[in-house]
Amino acid sequence: SYDLGSFYLSEFKGTLEVQLMTDTTVMKAAAPLETPWGAPIVWGETRNSAWRRAKFAQREIHTGLLTVVVGTYARFIRRFLSSAETYFLPGQTVTYYILTDNPRSLDPPIELGPDRELKVVPIAELPGWDRLAYRRMTLLADAIRNPIGHEVEYIFCADIDQEFVAPVGEEILGQLVATLHPELYGMPRNAFPYEVEEVSSACVQEDEGDYYYTSELYGGLVSEMYRLARACSLLILQDQANGLMARGLEESYLNRYLINHRPTCVLSPEYSWWDSALAADVPVQRLVSLGRQCEVLDKQKREEQKC
């Protein structure tokens, strides 16, 4: 892990050490709480996050959580949904949107709590993760246009091979929300795996870019998410027509978009984490990528973890 405190104290002048009193502990955080353009960097246990939760809790908010489930990834559905029932926006109204090529994978139906709803959106079969990378942004844009855009205020897109392991509350809500990549958090700009091929629509020049964001979780107002998904899908289609695909797949196009349209809310690596030698130390792990963790396990451990 990195010495995040000393890195950020040297890199970001004016960063304050924050002390948060909880029932049993005092947590000291030396990481920045704001981006250079003034957007909050969200750490779940800070006073600012408590204030954001209280602010949004006063409103009746309807949020969507969307995920794409194809092929063998259906094995992650129940763990993902059951953990979301416990930890994702507890107390709020949530609709789960499952875009899948196999609706039967949801049989028998999953029991949901009050103010929770599950909607299945059938899609054409998409064998292979590489093929899905070409189509996911288009699927997201189409789903937001109809029916999601008429049903919820906020929509978050998450990979299905993840598990919520701690509360993810109203502090994540914002106009356009991105999540810092846990293995690149605190790394210098030249370490970011931006697309560098100038012929690609996802290309990022050396003087561009502030952070590197993960595609494991991002969201915002439905109008903003539609603009994002539509723009990224057009970039991908443009590259596909020229026989190209960015090296980071749709994550590269997402980062290209977020350079031109900076997020209004940035989630810390608490909201996208996996067990890796490169992953940043975080006070609380809230959303863990099972798929990323399973990549480094041997066969026996994969079976134990039900990868």
ROGUDO-504244 format. One record per atom (N, C-alpha, C, O): residue in three letters; x, y, z. Coordinates in steps of 0.2 Angstrom, whole numbers, plus 5000, padded with zeros to 4 digits. Layout:
N
ALAXYZ ...
This chain:
307
SER500449945000 SER500050005000 SER500450065000 SER501050065001 TYR500150124998 TYR500550184998 TYR500450225004 TYR499950225008 ASP500950275005 ASP500950315011 ASP500550375008 ASP500750425006 LEU499850365008 LEU499450415005 LEU499450485009 LEU499450535005 GLY499550485015 GLY499550545019 GLY500150595017 GLY500050655015 SER500750565016 SER501350605015 SER501350625007 SER501550685005 PHE501050585003 PHE500950594996 PHE500550654995 PHE500750704991 TYR499950654998 TYR499450714997 TYR499650775000 TYR499550824998 LEU500050765006 LEU500250835009 LEU500750865005 LEU500750925005 SER501150825001 SER501650864997 SER501350884991 SER501550934988 GLU500850844988 GLU500550864982 GLU500050914982 GLU499950954977 PHE499650914987 PHE499050964987 PHE499151014993 PHE499050994999 LYS499351074992 LYS499451124997 LYS498751145000 LYS498251144996 GLY498751155006 GLY498151175009 GLY497651125011 GLY497151135014 THR497851055010 THR497451005012 THR497450995020 THR497951005023 LEU496850995023 LEU496850995030 LEU496750925033 LEU496450875029 GLU497050915038 GLU496950845042 GLU496250855046 GLU496150895049 VAL495850805044 VAL495150805047 VAL495050755052 VAL495250695052 GLN494750775058 GLN494650725063 GLN493850725064 GLN493550765065 LEU493650655063 LEU492950645064 LEU492850605070 LEU493150545071 MET492450625075 MET492250595081 MET491650545079 MET491150565077 THR491750475080 THR491250425080 THR491050405087 THR491350435092 ASP490650355087 ASP490450335094 ASP491050305098 ASP491050305104 THR491550275094 THR492050235098 THR492750255095 THR493250235099 THR492850295090 THR493550305087 THR493550375085 THR493050405083 VAL494150395084 VAL494350455081 VAL494750435074 VAL495250405075 MET494450455068 MET494750435062 MET495150505059 MET494850555059 LYS495750495058 LYS496150545055 LYS496250535048 LYS496450485046 ALA496050585044 ALA496150575036 ALA496550635034 ALA496350695035 ALA497050615030 ALA497550665027 ALA497450675020 ALA497750715017 ALA496950635017 ALA496850635010 ALA496450695008 ALA496050715012 PRO496450715002 PRO496150775000 PRO495350765000 PRO495150714999 LEU494950815002 LEU494250815002 LEU493950844996 LEU493350854996 GLU494350874992 GLU494050914986 GLU494550904980 GLU495150904981 THR494250904974 THR494650904968 THR494850974967 THR494651024970 PRO495350984962 PRO495651054960 PRO495051094957 PRO495151154958 TRP494551064955 TRP493951104952 TRP493351114957 TRP492851144955 GLY493451094963 GLY493051104969 GLY492451054970 GLY492051064974 ALA492550994966 ALA492050944968 ALA492250904974 ALA492850894975 PRO491750884978 PRO491950844984 PRO492250774982 PRO492050744978 ILE492750754986 ILE493050684986 ILE492750654992 ILE492850674997 VAL492350604991 VAL491850574996 VAL492250515000 VAL492450464997 TRP492350525006 TRP492550475011 TRP491950465015 TRP491650515018 GLY491650405016 GLY491050395019 GLY490950415027 GLY490450435029 GLU491550415030 GLU491450435037 GLU491650505039 GLU491750525045 THR491750555034 THR491850625036 THR491250665038 THR490650635036 ARG491350715041 ARG490750765042 ARG490450785036 ARG489850785036 ASN490750795031 ASN490450815025 ASN489950765022 ASN489450785020 SER490150705022 SER489750645020 SER489150645025 SER488550625022 ALA489250645031 ALA488650645036 ALA488150705034 ALA487550695034 TRP488450765032 TRP488050825030 TRP487650805024 TRP487050825023 ARG487950775019 ARG487650755013 ARG487150705014 ARG486550715011 ARG487250655018 ARG486750605019 ARG486050645023 ARG485550625021 ALA486250685027 ALA485650715031 ALA485250765026 ALA484650765026 LYS485650795021 LYS485350835016 LYS484850805012 LYS484250815011 PHE485150745009 PHE484750705004 PHE484150665008 PHE483650655005 ALA484250645014 ALA483750605018 ALA483150645019 ALA482650615020 GLN483150715018 GLN482550755019 GLN482150755013 GLN481550775013 ARG482350725007 ARG482050715001 ARG481850645000 ARG482150605002 GLU481250644996 GLU481050574993 GLU481450564986 GLU481250594982 ILE481950524986 ILE482350514980 ILE482250444978 ILE482250394981 HIS482150434971 HIS482050374968 HIS482750364964 HIS482850404959 THR483150314965 THR483750294962 THR483750234959 THR483450184961 GLY484050224953 GLY484150164950 GLY484850134950 GLY485350174950 LEU484850074951 LEU485550034951 LEU485549984945 LEU485149934945 LEU485950004940 LEU485949964934 LEU486549914933 LEU487049944935 THR486449854931 THR487049814929 THR486849764923 THR486249754922 VAL487349744920 VAL487249704914 VAL487549634916 VAL488049624918 VAL487049584914 VAL487249514916 VAL487149474910 VAL486649464907 VAL487749454908 VAL487749404902 VAL488149344903 VAL488649344907 GLY487949294900 GLY488349224900 GLY488449204907 GLY487949204911 THR489049184909 THR489249154916 THR489149204921 THR489249184927 TYR489149264920 TYR489149314925 TYR488449314929 TYR488449344934 ALA487949274927 ALA487349264930 ALA487449234937 ALA487049244942 ARG488049204938 ARG488149174945 ARG488249224950 ARG488249214956 PHE488349294948 PHE488549344953 PHE487849384955 PHE487849424960 ILE487349364952 ILE486749414953 ILE486449414960 ILE486349464963 ARG486349354963 ARG486049354970 ARG486549384975 ARG486249414979 ARG487149374974 ARG487649404979 ARG487549474979 ARG487549514984 PHE487649504972 PHE487549574971 PHE486949604974 PHE486949654977 LEU486349574972 LEU485749604974 LEU485649594982 LEU485349644985 SER485749544985 SER485649534992 SER486149584996 SER485949615001 SER486749594993 SER487149644997 SER486949714996 SER486949755000 ALA486649734990 ALA486349794989 ALA485749804993 ALA485649864995 GLU485349754994 GLU484749764998 GLU484949785005 GLU484649825009 THR485549765008 THR485749785014 THR486149845015 THR486049885019 TYR486549865009 TYR486949925010 TYR486849975005 TYR487150035007 PHE486549965000 PHE486450024995 PHE485950064996 PHE485350044996 LEU486050124998 LEU485550174999 LEU485050155004 LEU484450155002 PRO485250125010 PRO484750105015 PRO484150155016 PRO484350215018 GLY483550135016 GLY483050185018 GLY482750225012 GLY482250255013 GLN483050215006 GLN482850255000 GLN482450204995 GLN482550144996 THR482150234991 THR481750204986 THR482250184980 THR482550234977 VAL482350124978 VAL482850094973 VAL482450044969 VAL482150004971 THR482650054962 THR482450004957 THR483049974954 THR483550014952 TYR483149914954 TYR483649874951 TYR483449864944 TYR482949834943 TYR483949884939 TYR483849864932 TYR484349814930 TYR484949824930 ILE484149754928 ILE484549704926 ILE484449694919 ILE483949674916 LEU485049714915 LEU485049704908 LEU485349634907 LEU485949624908 THR484949584904 THR485249524903 THR485049484897 THR484449494894 ASP485449434895 ASP485249394889 ASP484949334891 ASP484749284887 ASN484849324898 ASN484549264901 ASN484049284907 ASN484349274913 PRO483449304906 PRO483049324911 PRO482949264916 PRO482749274922 ARG482949204914 ARG482849144918 ARG483349144924 ARG483249104929 SER483949174923 SER484449174928 SER484149204935 SER484449194940 LEU483649244935 LEU483349274940 LEU482749234944 LEU482449254948 ASP482649174941 ASP482149124944 ASP482549084949 ASP483049054948 PRO482249064955 PRO481649104957 PRO481749174959 PRO482249194960 PRO481149214959 PRO481249284961 PRO481649294967 PRO481549264972 ILE481949354968 ILE482349374974 ILE481849414978 ILE481549464976 GLU481849394984 GLU481449434989 GLU481749504990 GLU482349504993 LEU481349554989 LEU481649624990 LEU481249654996 LEU480649644998 GLY481549704999 GLY481249745005 GLY480849795002 GLY480649804996 PRO480549835007 PRO480049895006 PRO480449945001 PRO481049955002 ASP480049974997 ASP480250024992 ASP480850004988 ASP481250044985 ARG480849934987 ARG481349904982 ARG480949874976 ARG480449834978 GLU481249874970 GLU480949844964 GLU481449824960 GLU482049854959 LEU481349764956 LEU481749734952 LEU481449734945 LEU480849714944 LYS481749764940 LYS481549764933 LYS482049734928 LYS482649754928 VAL481849684925 VAL482249644920 VAL482149674913 VAL481649684910 VAL482749694910 VAL482749724903 VAL483149674899 VAL483749664899 PRO482749634894 PRO483049584890 PRO483449614885 PRO483349664882 ILE484049584884 ILE484549614878 ILE484749554874 ILE484649494876 ALA484949564868 ALA485249504864 ALA485849474867 ALA486149504870 GLU485949414865 GLU486449374868 GLU487149404866 GLU487249424860 LEU487549414871 LEU488249444869 LEU488749404872 LEU489049414877 PRO488949344868 PRO489449304871 PRO490149334871 PRO490349374866 GLY490449334877 GLY491149354877 GLY491149424880 GLY490749474878 TRP491649444885 TRP491649504888 TRP491949554883 TRP491749614884 ASP492349544879 ASP492649594874 ASP492049614869 ASP492049674868 ARG491549574867 ARG491049594863 ARG490549644867 ARG490349694865 LEU490449624874 LEU490049674878 LEU490349744879 LEU490049794879 ALA491049744879 ALA491349814879 ALA491149854874 ALA491149914875 TYR491049834868 TYR490849874862 TYR490149894863 TYR489949954861 ARG489749854867 ARG488949874867 ARG488749904873 ARG488149924873 ARG489149894879 ARG488849914885 ARG488549984886 ARG488050004888 MET488950034883 MET488750104883 MET488150114879 MET487750154881 THR488050084873 THR487450084869 THR486850064873 THR486350094873 LEU486950004876 LEU486449974880 LEU486250014886 LEU485650024887 LEU486650054889 LEU486550094895 LEU486150154892 LEU485650174895 ALA486350184886 ALA486050244884 ALA485250224882 ALA484850264883 ASP485250164878 ASP484550144876 ASP484050134882 ASP483450154882 ALA484350104888 ALA483950084894 ALA483750154897 ALA483150154900 ILE484250204897 ILE484050264901 ILE483450304897 ILE483050334900 ARG483550304890 ARG483050334886 ARG482350304887 ARG481850334887 ASN482350234888 ASN481650204889 ASN481850134892 ASN482150094889 PRO481650124898 PRO481150164902 PRO481450204908 PRO481050244911 ILE482150194909 ILE482350224916 ILE482250304916 ILE482150324922 GLY482350334911 GLY482350414911 GLY481650434914 GLY481650494916 HIS481150394913 HIS480550414916 HIS480350394923 HIS479850404925 GLU480750354926 GLU480650314932 GLU481050334938 GLU480750334944 VAL481650364937 VAL482050374943 VAL482450444942 VAL482450474936 GLU482650474947 GLU483050534947 GLU483750524946 GLU484050564942 TYR484050474949 TYR484750454948 TYR484850384946 TYR484350344947 ILE485350374942 ILE485550304940 ILE486250294941 ILE486650334939 PHE486450234944 PHE487150214945 PHE487250154941 PHE486850104941 CYS487750144937 CYS487950084933 CYS488550054937 CYS489050084939 ALA488449984938 ALA488949944942 ALA489049884939 ALA488549854936 ASP489649854939 ASP489849784937 ASP489449734941 ASP489449744947 ILE489249684938 ILE488849634942 ILE489249594947 ILE489049574952 ASP489949584945 ASP490349544949 ASP490649584955 ASP491249584956 GLN490249614959 GLN490449654965 GLN489949634971 GLN489449604970 GLU490149654977 GLU489749644983 GLU489849704987 GLU490349734989 PHE489249734989 PHE489249784994 PHE489349755001 PHE489049705003 VAL489849785005 VAL490049755011 VAL490049805017 VAL490149795022 ALA489849865015 ALA489749925020 ALA489249975017 ALA489149975011 PRO488950015021 PRO488450065019 PRO488750105013 PRO489250135014 VAL488350115008 VAL488450165003 VAL487750205003 VAL487250185000 GLY487850265006 GLY487250305007 GLY487150365002 GLY487450364997 GLU486750415004 GLU486650475000 GLU487250514999 GLU487150554994 GLU487750505002 GLU488350545001 GLU488650534994 GLU489050574991 ILE488450484990 ILE488650464983 ILE488250504978 ILE488450504972 LEU487650534980 LEU487250564975 LEU487550634973 LEU487850674976 GLY487450644966 GLY487750704963 GLY487550704956 GLY487250654953 GLN487650764953 GLN487450774946 GLN487850724941 GLN487550694937 LEU488550724942 LEU488950674938 LEU489450644943 LEU489850684945 VAL489450574944 VAL489850544949 VAL490250494946 VAL490050454942 ALA490950504948 ALA491450454946 ALA491850424952 ALA491750454957 THR492150364951 THR492450334957 THR493250324955 THR493350304950 LEU493650344960 LEU494350334959 LEU494550264959 LEU494350224963 HIS495050244954 HIS495250184953 HIS495750164959 HIS496150204960 PRO495550114963 PRO495950094969 PRO496650084968 PRO497050094972 GLU496850054962 GLU497550034961 GLU497950094958 GLU498550094958 LEU497650154956 LEU497950204954 LEU497850274958 LEU498150324956 TYR497550264963 TYR497450314968 TYR498050334971 TYR498450294974 GLY498250404971 GLY498950424973 GLY499550414969 GLY500050434970 MET499350384963 MET499950374958 MET500050444954 MET499550484953 PRO500650454951 PRO500750514947 PRO500350504941 PRO500250454938 ARG500250564938 ARG499850564931 ARG500150514926 ARG499750484922 ASN500850514925 ASN501150474920 ASN501050394921 ASN501250364917 ALA500750374927 ALA500650304928 ALA499950284926 ALA499750224925 PHE499450334924 PHE498850324922 PHE498750284915 PHE499150314911 PRO498450234915 PRO498350194908 PRO497850224903 PRO497450194900 TYR497950294902 TYR497550324897 TYR497650294890 TYR498250264889 GLU497250294886 GLU497350284879 GLU497850334876 GLU497750394876 VAL498350304873 VAL498850354870 VAL498950354862 VAL499250394859 GLU498550304859 GLU498550304852 GLU498150364849 GLU497550364850 GLU498450404845 GLU498150464843 GLU497550454838 GLU497150494837 VAL497550394835 VAL497050374830 VAL496450354834 VAL495850354831 SER496450344840 SER495850324844 SER495450384847 SER495750434848 SER494850374847 SER494350424849 SER494450434857 SER494250484860 ALA494750384860 ALA494850394868 ALA495550424869 ALA495750424875 CYS495950444865 CYS496650464866 CYS496650524871 CYS496250574870 VAL497050524875 VAL497150574880 VAL497850604880 VAL498350564880 GLN497950664879 GLN498650694878 GLN498950704884 GLN498650694890 GLU499650714884 GLU500050714890 GLU499850764895 GLU499950764901 ASP499550824892 ASP499450884897 ASP498650874899 ASP498450924902 GLU498350824898 GLU497650814900 GLU497550764906 GLU498050714907 GLY497050764910 GLY496850714915 GLY497050734922 GLY497650764923 ASP496650724926 ASP496750744933 ASP496750674938 ASP497250674942 TYR496350634936 TYR496250564940 TYR496150514935 TYR495950524929 TYR496250454937 TYR496050394933 TYR495450364937 TYR495450344942 TYR494850354933 TYR494250324936 TYR494150254934 TYR494250234928 THR493850214938 THR493650154937 THR492950144934 THR492550194935 SER492850094930 SER492150084927 SER491750044931 SER491150024929 GLU491950024937 GLU491549974941 GLU490950014944 GLU490449974945 LEU490950074945 LEU490450114948 LEU490450184946 LEU490950224947 TYR489950214942 TYR489850284941 TYR489150294940 TYR488650254939 GLY488950354940 GLY488250374940 GLY488050444940 GLY488550494939 GLY487450464942 GLY487250534942 GLY486550544940 GLY486150494940 LEU486350604939 LEU485650614936 LEU485550584930 LEU486050574926 VAL484950554929 VAL484850514923 VAL484950554916 VAL485250534911 SER484850624916 SER485050664910 SER485750664909 SER485950664903 GLU486150674914 GLU486950674914 GLU487150604912 GLU487650604908 MET486850554914 MET487150484913 MET486950464905 MET487250434902 TYR486350494903 TYR486150484896 TYR486750514891 TYR486950484886 ARG486850574893 ARG487350614889 ARG488050574889 ARG488350574884 LEU488250554895 LEU488850514895 LEU488850454891 LEU489350434887 ALA488350414892 ALA488250344889 ALA488250354881 ALA488550324877 ARG487850404879 ARG487750424872 ARG488450444869 ARG488650414864 ALA488750484872 ALA489450514870 ALA489950454869 ALA490250454864 CYS489950414874 CYS490450364875 CYS490350304869 CYS490750284866 SER489650294868 SER489450244863 SER489650264856 SER489850224852 LEU489550334855 LEU489750354848 LEU490550354847 LEU490750344842 LEU490950364853 LEU491650364852 LEU491850294851 LEU492250274846 ILE491550244854 ILE491650174853 ILE491550154846 ILE491850114843 LEU490950174844 LEU490750154837 LEU491150184832 LEU491250154827 GLN491450244833 GLN491850274828 GLN492550234828 GLN492750224822 ASP492750214834 ASP493350174833 ASP493250104830 ASP493650074827 GLN492650074832 GLN492550004829 GLN492450014822 GLN492749964818 ALA492250064819 ALA492150074812 ALA492850074809 ALA492950054803 ASN493350094812 ASN494050094810 ASN494450044812 ASN495050044812 GLY494149984815 GLY494449924817 GLY494949944823 GLY495449904824 LEU494649984828 LEU495050004834 LEU494649984840 LEU494049984840 MET495049974846 MET494749974852 MET495249994857 MET495749974857 ALA495050044861 ALA495550074866 ALA495750014871 ALA495349964872 ARG496350024874 ARG496649964877 ARG496249954884 ARG496249894887 GLY495950004887 GLY495549994893 GLY494849984892 GLY494449984896 LEU494649964885 LEU493949954883 LEU493550014885 LEU493750064885 GLU492950004888 GLU492450054889 GLU492750104894 GLU492550164895 GLU493150084899 GLU493450124904 GLU493850174901 GLU493950234904 SER494250164895 SER494550214892 SER494150274889 SER494350334890 TYR493550254887 TYR493150304884 TYR492750344890 TYR492650404889 LEU492650314895 LEU492350344901 LEU492850394904 LEU492650454905 ASN493450374904 ASN493950424906 ASN494050484901 ASN494150544904 ARG494050474895 ARG494050524890 ARG493450574891 ARG493550634891 TYR492850544892 TYR492350594893 TYR492350634899 TYR492250694899 LEU492650604905 LEU492650634911 LEU493250684912 LEU493250724916 ILE493650684907 ILE494150744906 ILE493850804903 ILE493950854906 ASN493350794898 ASN493050844895 ASN492450874899 ASN492250934899 HIS492150824903 HIS491550844908 HIS491750814915 HIS491550764917 ARG492050864918 ARG492350844925 ARG491750824930 ARG491250864930 PRO491750764933 PRO491250754938 PRO491150804944 PRO491650834946 THR490550804946 THR490350854951 THR490450824958 THR490350854963 CYS490550754958 CYS490650714964 CYS491050664963 CYS490950624958 VAL491650654966 VAL492150604965 VAL492150554971 VAL492250574977 LEU492050494970 LEU492050444976 LEU492750414977 LEU493050404972 SER492950404983 SER493550384985 SER493550304983 SER493050274982 PRO494150274984 PRO494250204983 PRO493850164988 PRO493850104987 GLU493550194993 GLU493150154997 GLU492550124993 GLU492250064995 TYR492350154988 TYR491750134984 TYR491950094978 TYR491550074974 SER492550074977 SER492750024972 SER493449994974 SER493950034974 TRP493449934977 TRP494049914980 TRP494149834979 TRP493649804978 TRP494749814979 TRP494849734978 TRP495549724981 TRP495949764982 ASP495549664984 ASP496149644987 ASP496749634982 ASP496749594978 SER497249684982 SER497749684978 SER498349724981 SER498249764985 ALA498949704979 ALA499549734982 ALA499549804980 ALA499949844983 LEU499249824975 LEU499249894972 LEU498649934975 LEU498749994975 ALA498149904978 ALA497549944980 ALA497749984986 ALA498149964990 ALA497450044986 ALA497550094991 ALA497250074998 ALA496750034998 ASP497650095003 ASP497350085010 ASP496750125011 ASP496750185009 VAL496150105013 VAL495550145014 VAL495250125021 VAL495350075024 PRO494950175024 PRO494650165031 PRO494150115031 PRO494150075036 VAL493750115026 VAL493150065025 VAL493150045018 VAL493150085013 GLN493049975017 GLN492949945011 GLN492149945010 GLN491849915014 ARG491849975005 ARG491149975004 ARG490849934998 ARG490349904999 LEU491249934993 LEU491049894987 LEU491649864984 LEU492149894982 VAL491649794984 VAL492249754983 VAL492149714976 VAL491549684975 SER492549724972 SER492549684965 SER492749614966 SER493349604967 LEU492349564966 LEU492449494967 LEU492849474960 LEU493249434961 GLY492649494955 GLY492949474948 GLY493749494948 GLY494149454946 ARG493849554950 ARG494549584950 ARG494949534956 ARG495549524954 GLN494649524961 GLN495049484966 GLN495149414964 GLN495649384965 CYS494649384960 CYS494649314958 CYS495249304953 CYS495549254952 GLU495449364949 GLU495949354944 GLU496549334946 GLU496949304943 VAL496749354953 VAL497349334956 VAL497349274960 VAL497949254963 LEU496849234960 LEU496749174965 LEU496949114961 LEU496849114955 ASP497149064964 ASP497248994961 ASP496548964961 ASP496048984964 LYS496548904958 LYS495948864957 LYS495548854963 LYS494948864963 GLN495948824968 GLN495648804974 GLN495248864978 GLN494748864980 LYS495648924978 LYS495348984981 LYS494849014977 LYS494349044980 ARG494849004971 ARG494249024967 ARG493648994969 ARG493049014969 GLU493748924970 GLU493148884972 GLU492848904979 GLU492248904980 GLU493348914983 GLU493148934990 GLU492749004990 GLU492349014994 GLN492949044986 GLN492649114985 GLN492049114981 GLN491749164980 LYS491949054978 LYS491349054973 LYS491449104967 LYS490949134965 CYS492049104964 CYS492149154959 CYS491849124952 CYS491949154947 
